[in-house]
């Protein structure tokens, strides 16, 4: 588990993500060494309260989404294959999918959608994930 904490900190720094506070549940898989590594990296580790499922509602929903829309449709043959599947899903999830809270506009799209141009389909993961957009005229 120490290696996972180190990998998490390295990934967060590489991606430019803030790691001042990390919120985790009370699962027994988090050994004390996990917290020690995070503290050495300058991160404050906070645990959710006992019997408080709403504290984890957003991450639980995201885990359900990635499982149902991606991982349930594939058999991962190695760690690298699993990483490929999750990375492709994350690219789609954060940049291409229509966001219902934003008027079904992708999060990373310009404010003015193009009215002219050919409609293009971008497929990911063999067509499991699709994104339609207009190519600039």
URSULHU-V184202 format. One record per residue. N is the residue number from 1. PHI is phi in radians with two decimals (* if undefined). NEAR is the number of other ideal C-beta (glycine too) atoms within 8 Angstrom. Layout:
# URSULHU-V184202
n=<N/N>
phi=<PHI/PHI>
near=<NEAR/NEAR>
This chain:
# URSULHU-V184202
n=<1/2/3/4/5/6/7/8/9/10/11/12/13/14/15/16/17/18/19/20/21/22/23/24/25/26/27/28/29/30/31/32/33/34/35/36/37/38/39/40/41/42/43/44/45/46/47/48/49/50/51/52/53/54/55/56/57/58/59/60/61/62/63/64/65/66/67/68/69/70/71/72/73/74/75/76/77/78/79/80/81/82/83/84/85/86/87/88/89/90/91/92/93/94/95/96/97/98/99/100/101/102/103/104/105/106/107/108/109/110/111/112/113/114/115/116/117/118/119/120/121/122/123/124/125/126/127/128/129/130/131/132/133/134/135/136/137>
phi=<*/-1.08/-1.09/-1.13/-1.12/-1.13/-1.13/-1.07/-1.10/-1.12/-1.11/-1.10/-1.17/-1.10/-1.52/1.32/-1.58/-1.30/-2.23/-1.16/-2.30/-2.11/-1.75/-2.37/-1.48/-1.77/-1.10/-1.30/-1.20/-1.45/-1.29/-0.99/-1.11/-1.06/-1.13/-1.10/-1.13/-1.14/-1.11/-1.11/-1.48/1.46/-1.92/-1.56/-1.71/-2.11/-1.85/-1.26/-1.21/-1.16/0.86/-2.24/-1.13/-1.22/-1.19/-1.90/-1.03/-1.20/-1.23/-1.09/-1.18/-1.13/-1.07/-1.09/-1.11/-1.14/-1.20/-1.29/-1.56/-2.31/-1.20/-1.22/-1.71/-2.37/-1.96/-1.43/-1.64/-2.80/-1.10/-1.12/-1.16/-1.08/-1.09/-1.07/-1.05/-1.22/-1.13/-1.12/-1.12/-1.10/-1.04/-1.13/-1.09/-1.54/-2.06/-2.05/-1.18/-1.23/-1.65/-1.13/-1.34/-2.09/1.25/1.03/-1.82/-1.01/-1.08/-1.74/-1.65/-1.11/-1.19/-1.84/-1.14/-1.27/-1.67/-2.07/2.06/-1.29/-1.47/-2.01/-1.91/-1.80/-1.85/-2.22/0.95/1.20/1.70/-1.15/-1.94/-2.28/-2.39/-1.84/-2.64/-1.67/-1.44/-1.05/-1.27>
near=<9/10/6/8/13/9/8/10/13/8/9/10/9/6/6/4/7/4/13/6/7/9/7/10/7/8/6/4/5/9/7/5/9/12/9/9/12/14/10/6/9/6/11/7/9/8/8/10/6/4/4/8/7/5/9/10/8/6/7/9/8/8/8/8/9/12/9/7/10/15/9/7/7/8/3/8/4/6/5/6/9/9/8/8/13/11/8/12/14/8/10/12/10/7/9/10/9/6/10/5/3/7/4/6/9/10/9/6/8/4/3/4/7/9/4/5/8/5/8/8/7/9/8/11/12/4/6/8/13/8/11/7/8/11/9/5/5>
